[in-house]
C-alpha cells in the first residue's frame, strides 16, 4: 500500500489492499456460518429420526392382543358402529 504525501493512505492503495482483505474475511465468515447452520440442521434431523424410529420400535414391541384391540376399535369406528367420542375414549384407554 502506498502512503500519500499527506501521511494518509492513497485511494488506490487502500482500495486494493483493504477492500480485498475485508472481502475475504467476509466470505470466510459467511462460509463458516453456513457450515455451522448446516451442521445444526443435520444434527436436528438425525435426532428427530432416531426418536421416530424408537417410537416405531415401541409400537412394534406391543403385545398382539393390544394391537388387535386397536384394530378392532378402528374397524368399529370405520363401520360407524361407535361414535367419534367413543372411539377417542377407547383410543386413550388403550394407550394407558
Secondary structure, DSSP 8 states (H G I E B T S, - for coil): --B-TTSSB-HHHIIIIIHHHHHHHHHHHHHHHHHHHHHHHHHHHHHHHHHHHHHHHHHHTS-HHHHHHHHHHHHHHHTTSS-HHHHHHHHHHHH-
